[in-house]
Amino acid sequence: MEPTRKQKTFADYYIETGNVTEAAIKTGYSKKIVKFIFL
């Protein structure tokens, strides 16, 4: 199963920043979702 475009974008930002929260927000996830899923 191939990752979605959003998943690939998230991975790229995570590699670039090393910060899961920042990568998720840059990818387009809402801050509310980021707090719920990633923290």
C-alpha positions as CSV (number, residue, x, y, z in Angstrom):
1,M,0.0,0.0,0.0
2,E,1.4,3.3,-1.1
3,P,1.4,6.3,1.3
4,T,-0.9,9.2,0.4
5,R,0.5,12.5,-0.8
6,K,-0.3,14.0,2.6
7,Q,1.7,11.2,4.3
8,K,4.6,11.8,2.0
9,T,4.5,15.5,2.6
10,F,4.4,15.0,6.3
11,A,7.4,12.6,6.1
12,D,9.4,15.2,4.1
13,Y,8.7,18.0,6.6
14,Y,9.5,15.7,9.5
15,I,12.9,14.8,8.0
16,E,13.5,18.5,7.3
17,T,12.5,19.8,10.7
18,G,12.9,16.8,13.1
19,N,9.8,18.0,14.8
20,V,6.6,16.0,14.5
21,T,4.3,18.8,15.6
22,E,5.8,21.4,13.2
23,A,5.8,18.9,10.4
24,A,2.1,18.0,10.9
25,I,1.1,21.7,11.0
26,K,3.1,22.5,7.8
27,T,1.5,19.5,6.1
28,G,-1.9,21.0,6.7
29,Y,-3.3,19.2,9.7
30,S,-5.3,21.5,12.0
31,K,-3.7,22.4,15.3
32,K,-6.6,20.7,17.1
33,I,-5.9,17.5,15.4
34,V,-2.2,17.8,15.9
35,K,-2.7,18.1,19.6
36,F,-5.0,15.1,19.7
37,I,-3.0,12.8,17.5
38,F,0.6,13.7,17.9
39,L,1.0,14.8,21.5
